[in-house]
Amino acid sequence: MTGLSRRSWLKRATLGSSFALLGGAGLTNSLSAEEIRKFNPRPMDGPIMLGSNENPYGPSELVRKSMSSGFDLGCRYPWRYNSDLVKMIAAKEGVPEDHIVMVAGSTEGLKITGLTFGGGGEIISCEPTFLAMMDYAKLWGTSINWVPLNKDYDFDLDEIEKRVSSKTKLIFLCNPNNPTGKLLPAQKVLDFCNSVSNKAIVFSDEAYYDYITTPNYPSMVELVKQGKNVIVSKTFSKVYGLAGIRLGYLIAKPELAEKLSERVVANLNIMAIEAGKAALQDQEFYDFSVSKAKEAKSMIIQTLDELKLPYLESHTNFVFFQTGRDIVELNKQMADKGFIIGRPFPPLMDWCRISTGTIEEVALYNQAIREVLG
């Protein structure tokens, strides 16, 4: 048992047993050899990680080749090579280049926005949601005005608007929201951002925008184009499969973008720049990622239907469902079976967030969750 703790060995043994059972039931790898080469599914060597909303595919073959060639520029400072990526992103978003702020993962964008504009006042947001901006801003003396989600588990835009005051510096929206996966009604969120941005800056975290299934759903970039006090964040971590590369960006009107640029700490590296340029050109991988997330999500939902467990409609690469038991207990039970699932999201302590993995990972997860909750 050299190199493995007893717990790790037990997890691998559990996974091996599951593989054997599924193999006996006729499950084989769902990808061809060519797809494995192109789309780079992560290896299943346990534990199976379904707790961080990572894309289980990528970096793509095209991105890996581009990053490898970028090593020849590793002796150079990266800012000389940043302009081509900014130009590509600006074209994608339909804005001038001075509207784009590159950051080392959208989390850095959230943090520097809270630091730049939240200080000396308050940020209003709903909980649960993604906490990076608020947790960081609190360290610098910003107060957080938390609004509960409404009865439909959506951001309560009406209540947020009621609470806006002279103290309010920022309003944080996560749309689709993490951890619920819910999407706000298009016209309602447009009207809200348009109105409230006259009183405070509105930040729209759109990390999961690529997974939205509603046709023609607008990004709040449309309001940035109109010169509104709106900042939008996007990331290469999800649909492009680059969570470990740390690459994201903010879109804002020039006077806001300039202030944000002054606070950027982690400048991009050469390999991240090359990865981003290649990813934006790899439409085949993009389409594959969206398709596989949809397929895996439908598998998860089918099992939840069988177990008669409530869940929320998801426009992301994860599903949020009600477990009927404390999430801390469920985390331990699933860890014993070799699976890492979503952390607690207070106050919804009997809910669980499951990320979409590969088709094989999800098949194993479905078997395990039936054993635990069935």
Beta strands, then each sheet from edge to edge (+ up, - down):
strand 1: 48-49
strand 2: 100-103
strand 3: 122-127
strand 4: 143-148
strand 5: 168-174
strand 6: 201-205
strand 7: 230-235
strand 8: 248-251
strand 9: 318-322
strand 10: 339-340
strand 11: 351-355
sheet 1: 1+ 10+
sheet 2: 2+ 8- 7+ 6+ 5+ 3+ 4+
sheet 3: 9+ 11-
end
